[in-house]
Amino acid sequence: MSTRTEQIQDILRSIRAASADIVGSAILTSDGFVIASMLPAEIDEEEISAMAATLLGAGERIASEVLASELEQAFVRAAKGYMIVNALSEHEVLIILTNQRIKLGLVFLECRKRADELQRLLSR
């Protein structure tokens, strides 16, 4: 039987395996600490987690103040790809990094498929 950490890593691996256009993924706390990651070696985990926390904070404020709702997902589109931040709970988020060729529907589907599994593992 695998540990919770191994199960989380397996889910992150399966997200990466869903498409060659998914560059990496990670689970972060809402304040920017890395819980688990499957990011390329050239990406600084701590730097990306700080950026994701900043994006999450701005997204939460927009969702709350402008849309009178809770943030579910935010993403940044750049010339070379996307960073998608998907809320898992009040305290954890899933980030997925992609290249520019990705079909966003695939990423959103993968987020939905994996969110329940991750939420169960993180709530243990």
DSSP file (Angstrom, degrees, kcal/mol; ACC not computed):
  #  RESIDUE AA STRUCTURE BP1 BP2  ACC     N-H-->O    O-->H-N    N-H-->O    O-->H-N    TCO  KAPPA ALPHA  PHI   PSI    X-CA   Y-CA   Z-CA
    1    1 A M              0   0    0      0, 0.0     2,-0.1     0, 0.0     0, 0.0   0.000 360.0 360.0 360.0 131.9    0.0    0.0    0.0
    2    2 A S        -     0   0    0      1,-0.1     2,-0.0     2,-0.1     0, 0.0  -0.461 360.0-109.1 -85.8 156.5    1.4    3.4   -1.0
    3    3 A T     >  -     0   0    0     -2,-0.1     4,-2.4     1,-0.1     5,-0.2  -0.267  31.6-104.8 -76.2 167.0    1.7    6.4    1.3
    4    4 A R  H  > S+     0   0    0      1,-0.2     4,-2.4     2,-0.2     5,-0.2   0.906 122.8  52.4 -58.8 -42.5   -0.5    9.5    0.9
    5    5 A T  H  > S+     0   0    0      1,-0.2     4,-2.5     2,-0.2    -1,-0.2   0.910 109.3  48.9 -61.8 -42.9    2.5   11.4   -0.6
    6    6 A E  H  > S+     0   0    0      2,-0.2     4,-2.4     1,-0.2    -1,-0.2   0.890 110.3  51.3 -64.1 -39.0    3.1    8.6   -3.1
    7    7 A Q  H  X S+     0   0    0     -4,-2.4     4,-1.9     2,-0.2    -2,-0.2   0.902 110.5  48.5 -65.0 -40.6   -0.6    8.6   -4.1
    8    8 A I  H  X S+     0   0    0     -4,-2.4     4,-2.4     2,-0.2    -2,-0.2   0.927 111.5  49.9 -63.7 -44.5   -0.5   12.4   -4.6
    9    9 A Q  H  X S+     0   0    0     -4,-2.5     4,-2.5     1,-0.2    -2,-0.2   0.886 108.1  54.1 -61.3 -39.0    2.7   12.0   -6.7
   10   10 A D  H  X S+     0   0    0     -4,-2.4     4,-2.2     2,-0.2    -1,-0.2   0.902 108.5  48.7 -61.9 -40.9    1.0    9.3   -8.8
   11   11 A I  H  X S+     0   0    0     -4,-1.9     4,-2.1     2,-0.2    -2,-0.2   0.920 110.7  50.1 -65.4 -43.0   -1.9   11.7   -9.5
   12   12 A L  H  X S+     0   0    0     -4,-2.4     4,-2.1     1,-0.2    -2,-0.2   0.903 110.5  50.8 -62.2 -39.6    0.5   14.5  -10.5
   13   13 A R  H  X S+     0   0    0     -4,-2.5     4,-2.3     1,-0.2    -1,-0.2   0.902 108.8  51.3 -62.2 -41.0    2.2   12.0  -12.8
   14   14 A S  H  X S+     0   0    0     -4,-2.2     4,-0.8     2,-0.2    -1,-0.2   0.848 107.5  52.8 -68.7 -32.5   -1.1   11.0  -14.4
   15   15 A I  H >< S+     0   0    0     -4,-2.1     3,-0.9     2,-0.2     4,-0.4   0.943 111.1  46.9 -63.8 -46.1   -1.9   14.6  -15.0
   16   16 A R  H >< S+     0   0    0     -4,-2.1     3,-0.9     1,-0.2     6,-0.3   0.873 110.5  53.0 -61.8 -38.1    1.4   15.0  -16.8
   17   17 A A  H 3< S+     0   0    0     -4,-2.3    -1,-0.2     1,-0.2    -2,-0.2   0.638  88.7  80.6 -74.5 -14.4    0.8   11.9  -18.8
   18   18 A A  T << S+     0   0    0     -3,-0.9     2,-0.3    -4,-0.8    -1,-0.2   0.786 109.9   2.9 -64.4 -27.0   -2.6   13.1  -20.0
   19   19 A S    X   -     0   0    0     -3,-0.9     3,-1.6    -4,-0.4    -1,-0.2  -0.964  57.9-133.2-159.8 141.1   -0.9   15.2  -22.7
   20   20 A A  T 3  S+     0   0    0     -2,-0.3    -1,-0.1     1,-0.3    82,-0.1   0.673 108.6  65.7 -65.2 -15.9    2.6   15.9  -24.0
   21   21 A D  T 3  S+     0   0    0     80,-0.1    78,-2.4    77,-0.1     2,-0.7   0.506  78.5  92.0 -87.1  -5.0    1.6   19.6  -23.9
   22   22 A I  E <   -A   98   0A   0     -3,-1.6    76,-0.3    -6,-0.3    -3,-0.1  -0.834  56.4-173.2 -89.0 119.3    1.3   19.5  -20.0
   23   23 A V  E     -     0   0A   0     74,-2.3     2,-0.3    -2,-0.7    75,-0.2   0.832  55.6 -40.9 -84.1 -36.2    4.7   20.6  -18.8
   24   24 A G  E     -A   97   0A   0     73,-1.6    73,-2.9    15,-0.1     2,-0.3  -0.981  47.5-145.9-178.3 172.7    4.2   19.9  -15.1
   25   25 A S  E     -AB  96  38A   0     13,-1.0    13,-3.3    -2,-0.3     2,-0.3  -0.975  11.4-176.7-152.5 162.3    1.9   20.2  -12.1
   26   26 A A  E     -AB  95  37A   0     69,-2.0    69,-2.9    -2,-0.3     2,-0.5  -0.989  24.6-129.7-158.1 156.6    2.0   20.8   -8.3
   27   27 A I  E     +AB  94  36A   0      9,-3.0     8,-2.9    -2,-0.3     9,-1.5  -0.965  35.9 177.2-109.9 127.9   -0.1   21.0   -5.2
   28   28 A L  E     -AB  93  34A   0     65,-2.6    65,-2.8    -2,-0.5     6,-0.2  -0.891  31.6-113.9-127.6 156.2    0.5   24.1   -3.2
   29   29 A T  E >   -A   92   0A   0      4,-2.8     3,-2.2    -2,-0.3    63,-0.3  -0.548  39.9-107.7 -79.9 159.8   -1.0   25.6    0.0
   30   30 A S  T 3  S+     0   0    0     61,-2.5    62,-0.1     1,-0.3    27,-0.1   0.697 120.5  56.4 -65.0 -17.1   -2.9   28.8   -0.6
   31   31 A D  T 3  S-     0   0    0     60,-0.3    -1,-0.3     2,-0.1    22,-0.1   0.272 127.0 -94.9 -99.1  12.6    0.0   30.8    1.0
   32   32 A G  S <  S+     0   0    0     -3,-2.2     2,-0.4     1,-0.3    -2,-0.1   0.620  74.7 138.7  97.2  14.8    2.5   29.4   -1.4
   33   33 A F        -     0   0    0     16,-0.1    -4,-2.8    17,-0.1     2,-0.4  -0.759  52.6-119.8 -93.7 140.8    4.1   26.3    0.1
   34   34 A V  E     +B   28   0A   0     -2,-0.4    -6,-0.2    -6,-0.2     3,-0.1  -0.642  31.3 173.3 -81.2 125.4    4.8   23.3   -2.0
   35   35 A I  E    S-     0   0A   0     -8,-2.9     2,-0.3    -2,-0.4    -7,-0.2   0.835  73.1 -19.2 -92.2 -46.9    3.1   20.1   -0.9
   36   36 A A  E     -B   27   0A   0     -9,-1.5    -9,-3.0   -28,-0.1    -1,-0.4  -0.976  67.6-173.1-157.8 150.3    4.1   18.0   -3.9
   37   37 A S  E     -B   26   0A   0     -2,-0.3   -11,-0.3   -11,-0.2   -25,-0.0  -1.000  28.5-169.7-152.3 153.6    5.2   18.7   -7.4
   38   38 A M  E     +B   25   0A   0    -13,-3.3   -13,-1.0    -2,-0.3   -12,-0.1  -0.585  45.9 146.0-132.9  65.7    6.1   17.2  -10.8
   39   39 A L        -     0   0    0    -15,-0.2   -15,-0.1     1,-0.1     6,-0.1  -0.751  56.1 -93.5-105.8 151.6    7.7   20.2  -12.3
   40   40 A P    >   -     0   0    0      0, 0.0     3,-1.9     0, 0.0    -1,-0.1  -0.280  37.7-114.3 -59.5 149.8   10.6   20.3  -14.8
   41   41 A A  T 3  S+     0   0    0      1,-0.3     4,-0.1     3,-0.1    -2,-0.0   0.789 113.1  61.9 -58.0 -30.4   14.0   20.8  -13.1
   42   42 A E  T 3  S+     0   0    0      2,-0.1     2,-0.6     0, 0.0    -1,-0.3   0.566  87.9  85.5 -77.3  -5.9   14.5   24.2  -14.7
   43   43 A I  S <  S-     0   0    0     -3,-1.9     2,-0.7     4,-0.0    -4,-0.1  -0.855  80.1-132.4 -99.3 124.4   11.4   25.6  -12.9
   44   44 A D     >  -     0   0    0     -2,-0.6     4,-2.5     1,-0.2     5,-0.2  -0.643  12.7-154.3 -75.7 113.1   12.1   26.9   -9.4
   45   45 A E  H  > S+     0   0    0     -2,-0.7     4,-2.3     1,-0.2     5,-0.2   0.886  92.0  48.9 -56.7 -43.1    9.3   25.4   -7.2
   46   46 A E  H  > S+     0   0    0      2,-0.2     4,-1.8     1,-0.2    -1,-0.2   0.869 111.5  48.8 -70.5 -35.3    9.4   28.1   -4.6
   47   47 A E  H  > S+     0   0    0      2,-0.2     4,-2.1     1,-0.2    -2,-0.2   0.927 113.3  46.4 -68.0 -44.7    9.3   30.9   -7.2
   48   48 A I  H  X S+     0   0    0     -4,-2.5     4,-2.6     1,-0.2    -2,-0.2   0.870 111.2  52.8 -66.6 -35.5    6.4   29.3   -9.0
   49   49 A S  H  X S+     0   0    0     -4,-2.3     4,-2.2    -5,-0.2    -1,-0.2   0.878 108.6  49.8 -68.9 -35.9    4.5   28.7   -5.7
   50   50 A A  H  X S+     0   0    0     -4,-1.8     4,-1.8     2,-0.2    -2,-0.2   0.910 112.6  47.3 -66.3 -41.1    5.0   32.4   -4.7
   51   51 A M  H  X S+     0   0    0     -4,-2.1     4,-2.6     2,-0.2    -2,-0.2   0.911 111.5  50.6 -65.6 -41.7    3.6   33.5   -8.1
   52   52 A A  H  X S+     0   0    0     -4,-2.6     4,-2.9     1,-0.2    -2,-0.2   0.894 108.6  52.1 -63.5 -39.4    0.7   31.0   -7.9
   53   53 A A  H  X S+     0   0    0     -4,-2.2     4,-2.4     2,-0.2    -1,-0.2   0.889 110.2  49.1 -63.1 -38.9   -0.1   32.4   -4.4
   54   54 A T  H  X S+     0   0    0     -4,-1.8     4,-2.3     2,-0.2    -2,-0.2   0.932 112.8  46.5 -65.4 -46.4   -0.2   35.9   -5.8
   55   55 A L  H  X S+     0   0    0     -4,-2.6     4,-2.9     1,-0.2    -2,-0.2   0.912 112.3  51.4 -61.0 -42.9   -2.4   34.9   -8.7
   56   56 A L  H  X S+     0   0    0     -4,-2.9     4,-2.9     2,-0.2     5,-0.2   0.920 109.1  50.2 -60.9 -45.1   -4.7   33.0   -6.3
   57   57 A G  H  X S+     0   0    0     -4,-2.4     4,-2.0     2,-0.2    -1,-0.2   0.924 113.6  44.7 -60.4 -45.4   -5.0   36.1   -4.0
   58   58 A A  H  X S+     0   0    0     -4,-2.3     4,-2.4     2,-0.2    -2,-0.2   0.913 114.4  49.7 -65.0 -42.2   -5.9   38.4   -6.9
   59   59 A G  H  X S+     0   0    0     -4,-2.9     4,-2.8     1,-0.2    -2,-0.2   0.899 109.9  50.6 -63.6 -41.3   -8.3   35.8   -8.3
   60   60 A E  H  X S+     0   0    0     -4,-2.9     4,-2.6     2,-0.2     5,-0.2   0.900 110.8  49.3 -63.5 -40.2  -10.0   35.3   -4.9
   61   61 A R  H  X>S+     0   0    0     -4,-2.0     4,-3.0    -5,-0.2     5,-0.5   0.922 112.7  46.8 -66.0 -43.7  -10.4   39.1   -4.5
   62   62 A I  I  X>S+     0   0    0     -4,-2.4     4,-2.0     2,-0.2     5,-1.6   0.940 113.9  48.5 -61.7 -47.5  -11.9   39.4   -8.0
   63   63 A A  I  <5S+     0   0    0     -4,-2.8     6,-2.5     3,-0.2     4,-0.3   0.918 118.9  39.6 -59.5 -43.7  -14.2   36.5   -7.4
   64   64 A S  I  X5S+     0   0    0     -4,-2.6     4,-0.6     4,-0.3    -2,-0.2   0.961 126.0  30.4 -72.0 -53.2  -15.3   37.8   -4.0
   65   65 A E  I  <5S+     0   0    0     -4,-3.0    -3,-0.2    -5,-0.2    -2,-0.2   0.842 131.9  28.4 -82.0 -35.0  -15.6   41.5   -4.7
   66   66 A V  I  <<S+     0   0    0     -4,-2.0    -3,-0.2    -5,-0.5    -2,-0.1   0.859 134.0  27.5 -94.5 -40.6  -16.6   41.7   -8.3
   67   67 A L  T  4<S-     0   0    0     -5,-1.6    -3,-0.2    -4,-0.3    -4,-0.1   0.451  91.2-133.7-104.2  -2.5  -18.4   38.4   -8.8
   68   68 A A  S  < S+     0   0    0     -4,-0.6    -4,-0.3    -6,-0.3     2,-0.2   0.910  73.1  94.7  48.9  49.5  -19.8   37.8   -5.3
   69   69 A S  S    S-     0   0    0     -6,-2.5     2,-0.4    -9,-0.2    -1,-0.2  -0.832  80.0 -86.2-150.3-177.1  -18.6   34.2   -5.4
   70   70 A E        -     0   0    0     -2,-0.2     2,-0.2    -3,-0.1   -10,-0.1  -0.833  45.0-107.2-103.3 143.8  -15.7   31.9   -4.5
   71   71 A L        +     0   0    0     -2,-0.4     3,-0.1     1,-0.2   -11,-0.1  -0.478  39.2 167.6 -67.7 132.2  -12.8   31.3   -6.8
   72   72 A E        -     0   0    0      1,-0.4    15,-2.2    -2,-0.2     2,-0.3   0.695  65.8  -4.2-108.4 -39.2  -12.7   28.0   -8.6
   73   73 A Q  E     -C   86   0A   0     13,-0.2    -1,-0.4   -14,-0.1     2,-0.3  -0.992  53.2-177.3-158.6 145.2  -10.0   28.5  -11.2
   74   74 A A  E     -C   85   0A   0     11,-2.6    11,-3.7    -2,-0.3     2,-0.3  -0.983  10.9-174.8-139.8 151.3   -7.7   31.1  -12.6
   75   75 A F  E     -C   84   0A   0     -2,-0.3     2,-0.5     9,-0.2     9,-0.2  -0.999  18.9-143.5-149.4 155.6   -5.3   31.0  -15.4
   76   76 A V  E     -C   83   0A   0      7,-2.2     7,-1.8    -2,-0.3     2,-0.5  -0.962  15.4-155.5-115.2 130.6   -2.6   33.1  -17.1
   77   77 A R  E     +C   82   0A   0     -2,-0.5     2,-0.3     5,-0.2     5,-0.2  -0.924  19.4 170.4-107.1 129.1   -2.2   32.8  -20.8
   78   78 A A  E >   -C   81   0A   0      3,-3.1     3,-1.2    -2,-0.5    -2,-0.0  -0.822  50.0 -97.0-128.9 169.8    1.2   33.7  -22.3
   79   79 A A  T 3  S+     0   0    0     -2,-0.3    21,-0.1     1,-0.3     3,-0.1   0.812 124.1  39.1 -58.2 -30.6    2.7   33.4  -25.7
   80   80 A K  T 3  S-     0   0    0      1,-0.2    20,-0.7    19,-0.1     2,-0.3   0.377 126.0 -57.3-105.6   4.6    4.4   30.1  -24.7
   81   81 A G  E <   -CD  78  99A   0     -3,-1.2    -3,-3.1    18,-0.3     2,-0.3  -0.985  54.8 -72.5 156.0-164.5    1.7   28.5  -22.6
   82   82 A Y  E     -CD  77  98A   0     16,-0.7    16,-2.3    -2,-0.3     2,-0.4  -0.913  12.4-153.8-130.7 152.4   -0.6   28.6  -19.6
   83   83 A M  E     -CD  76  97A   0     -7,-1.8    -7,-2.2    -2,-0.3     2,-0.5  -0.977  21.4-166.8-122.9 116.8   -0.5   28.4  -15.8
   84   84 A I  E     -CD  75  96A   0     12,-2.7    12,-2.2    -2,-0.4     2,-0.5  -0.893   5.8-163.5-106.7 130.4   -3.8   27.1  -14.5
   85   85 A V  E     -CD  74  95A   0    -11,-3.7   -11,-2.6    -2,-0.5     2,-0.5  -0.967   9.5-173.6-114.5 119.6   -4.6   27.4  -10.8
   86   86 A N  E     -CD  73  94A   0      8,-3.2     8,-2.9    -2,-0.5   -13,-0.2  -0.961  22.7-126.9-119.5 122.0   -7.5   25.2   -9.6
   87   87 A A  E     + D   0  93A   0    -15,-2.2     6,-0.2    -2,-0.5     3,-0.1  -0.443  27.9 173.9 -66.2 133.8   -8.8   25.4   -6.1
   88   88 A L        -     0   0    0      4,-2.6     2,-0.3     1,-0.4     5,-0.2   0.712  68.2 -24.9-104.9 -37.8   -8.9   22.1   -4.3
   89   89 A S  S    S-     0   0    0      3,-1.9    -1,-0.4    33,-0.0    30,-0.0  -0.835  82.3 -74.2-154.9-170.7  -10.0   23.4   -0.8
   90   90 A E  S    S+     0   0    0     -2,-0.3     3,-0.0     1,-0.2    -3,-0.0   0.770 131.9  28.9 -66.4 -24.0   -9.8   26.5    1.2
   91   91 A H  S    S+     0   0    0      1,-0.1   -61,-2.5   -62,-0.1     2,-0.4   0.570 113.8  58.5-116.7 -12.7   -6.1   25.8    1.8
   92   92 A E  E     -A   29   0A   0    -63,-0.3    -4,-2.6   -62,-0.1    -3,-1.9  -0.934  52.2-174.3-128.0 147.9   -4.8   23.8   -1.2
   93   93 A V  E     -AD  28  87A   0    -65,-2.8   -65,-2.6    -2,-0.4     2,-0.5  -0.957  18.9-137.1-134.2 153.8   -4.6   24.4   -5.0
   94   94 A L  E     -AD  27  86A   0     -8,-2.9    -8,-3.2    -2,-0.3     2,-0.4  -0.939  20.4-164.4-105.5 129.0   -3.5   22.4   -8.0
   95   95 A I  E     -AD  26  85A   0    -69,-2.9   -69,-2.0    -2,-0.5     2,-0.4  -0.931   3.6-169.1-113.3 144.3   -1.4   24.2  -10.6
   96   96 A I  E     -AD  25  84A   0    -12,-2.2   -12,-2.7    -2,-0.4     2,-0.4  -0.998   5.5-158.5-130.5 129.5   -0.8   22.9  -14.1
   97   97 A L  E     +AD  24  83A   0    -73,-2.9   -74,-2.3    -2,-0.4   -73,-1.6  -0.899  19.2 172.9-107.2 136.1    1.7   24.4  -16.5
   98   98 A T  E     -AD  22  82A   0    -16,-2.3   -16,-0.7    -2,-0.4   -76,-0.2  -0.852  30.6-112.9-133.7 168.2    1.3   23.8  -20.2
   99   99 A N  E >   - D   0  81A   0    -78,-2.4     3,-1.0    -2,-0.3   -18,-0.3  -0.386  45.5 -95.1 -89.6-178.4    2.8   24.8  -23.5
  100  100 A Q  T 3  S+     0   0    0    -20,-0.7   -19,-0.2     1,-0.2   -20,-0.1   0.647 116.6  65.8 -76.0 -14.5    0.9   27.0  -26.0
  101  101 A R  T 3  S+     0   0    0    -21,-0.2    -1,-0.2   -80,-0.1   -80,-0.1   0.571  74.5 120.4 -83.9  -8.2   -0.4   24.0  -28.0
  102  102 A I    <   -     0   0    0     -3,-1.0     2,-0.7   -81,-0.2     3,-0.1  -0.168  66.1-127.8 -60.3 146.1   -2.6   22.6  -25.3
  103  103 A K    >>  -     0   0    0      1,-0.1     3,-1.3     2,-0.0     4,-1.2  -0.880  18.2-149.0 -89.9 113.0   -6.3   22.2  -25.7
  104  104 A L  H 3> S+     0   0    0     -2,-0.7     4,-2.8     1,-0.3     5,-0.2   0.827  93.3  63.6 -58.5 -33.7   -7.7   24.0  -22.6
  105  105 A G  H 3> S+     0   0    0      1,-0.2     4,-2.3     2,-0.2    -1,-0.3   0.876 100.6  53.4 -56.9 -37.4  -10.7   21.7  -22.5
  106  106 A L  H <> S+     0   0    0     -3,-1.3     4,-2.4     2,-0.2    -1,-0.2   0.913 110.0  46.6 -63.2 -43.7   -8.3   18.8  -21.9
  107  107 A V  H  X S+     0   0    0     -4,-1.2     4,-2.6     2,-0.2    -2,-0.2   0.927 112.4  49.4 -65.6 -44.7   -6.7   20.6  -18.9
  108  108 A F  H  X S+     0   0    0     -4,-2.8     4,-2.2     1,-0.2    -2,-0.2   0.893 111.8  49.4 -63.0 -39.1  -10.1   21.6  -17.5
  109  109 A L  H  X S+     0   0    0     -4,-2.3     4,-2.7    -5,-0.2    -1,-0.2   0.922 110.7  49.9 -63.0 -44.7  -11.3   18.0  -17.8
  110  110 A E  H  X S+     0   0    0     -4,-2.4     4,-2.4     1,-0.2     5,-0.2   0.897 109.1  52.7 -62.0 -41.3   -8.1   16.7  -16.1
  111  111 A C  H  X S+     0   0    0     -4,-2.6     4,-2.1     2,-0.2    -1,-0.2   0.941 111.9  45.2 -58.7 -48.5   -8.6   19.2  -13.3
  112  112 A R  H  X S+     0   0    0     -4,-2.2     4,-0.8     1,-0.2    -2,-0.2   0.919 113.6  49.6 -62.5 -44.2  -12.2   18.0  -12.7
  113  113 A K  H  X S+     0   0    0     -4,-2.7     4,-0.5     1,-0.2    -1,-0.2   0.897 119.6  35.8 -62.5 -41.0  -11.2   14.4  -12.8
  114  114 A R  H  X S+     0   0    0     -4,-2.4     4,-2.6    -5,-0.2     5,-0.2   0.689  98.4  78.2 -90.4 -19.9   -8.3   14.7  -10.4
  115  115 A A  H  X S+     0   0    0     -4,-2.1     4,-2.8    -5,-0.2     5,-0.2   0.906  94.4  49.0 -59.7 -44.9   -9.7   17.3   -8.0
  116  116 A D  H  X S+     0   0    0     -4,-0.8     4,-2.2     2,-0.2    -1,-0.2   0.927 112.5  47.9 -62.2 -44.9  -11.9   14.8   -6.1
  117  117 A E  H  X S+     0   0    0     -4,-0.5     4,-2.1     1,-0.2    -2,-0.2   0.932 114.5  46.2 -59.9 -46.5   -9.1   12.3   -5.7
  118  118 A L  H  X S+     0   0    0     -4,-2.6     4,-2.8     1,-0.2     5,-0.2   0.898 109.6  53.7 -65.8 -40.9   -6.7   15.0   -4.5
  119  119 A Q  H  X S+     0   0    0     -4,-2.8     4,-1.6    -5,-0.2    -1,-0.2   0.918 109.4  49.1 -60.5 -43.1   -9.3   16.5   -2.1
  120  120 A R  H  X S+     0   0    0     -4,-2.2     4,-0.5     1,-0.2    -1,-0.2   0.931 114.0  45.5 -61.5 -45.6   -9.8   13.1   -0.5
  121  121 A L  H >< S+     0   0    0     -4,-2.1     3,-0.8     1,-0.2    -2,-0.2   0.891 113.7  48.7 -66.3 -39.4   -6.1   12.5   -0.1
  122  122 A L  H 3< S+     0   0    0     -4,-2.8    -1,-0.2     1,-0.2    -2,-0.2   0.754 105.8  57.6 -74.1 -23.5   -5.4   16.0    1.3
  123  123 A S  H 3<        0   0    0     -4,-1.6    -1,-0.2     1,-0.2    -2,-0.2   0.559 360.0 360.0 -85.4  -6.8   -8.3   15.8    3.8
  124  124 A R    <<        0   0    0     -3,-0.8    -1,-0.2    -4,-0.5    -2,-0.1   0.494 360.0 360.0 -65.0 360.0   -6.8   12.7    5.5
